[in-house]
C-alpha cells in the first residue's frame, strides 16, 4: 500500500478538485514466515482484504486561482 503527499498529485495543481477524507477499517491477511516479514510484505505489496468498512468523514473543495473573484 502506498501513500503520497498531496503536493505530489499533479491533478491537484492543474484542475479543480475536491478532497474526500475517509475512515477505512480493514482486516488484511498476509502470508509470511514471521511477523517482521509479514509487516514488510504488507507495506510493500499489500495483502488479502477480507473485510472493509468505509465512512466518508469530510469533503472540501480546493481553491483554484481561476475561480478567484476579486470583489474590490
C-alpha positions, 0 to 999 in steps of 0.5 A: 500500500502506498501513500503520497503527499498531496503536493505530489498529485499533479491533478491537484495543481492543474484542475479543480478538485475536491478532497474526500477524507475517509475512515477505512477499517480493514482486516488484511491477511498476509502470508509470511514466515514471521511477523517482521516479514509479514509487516514488510510484505504488507507495506510493500505489496499489500495483502488479502482484504477480507473485510472493509468498512468505509465512512466518508468523514469530510469533503472540501473543495480546493481553491483554484486561482481561476475561480478567484473573484476579486470583489474590490 
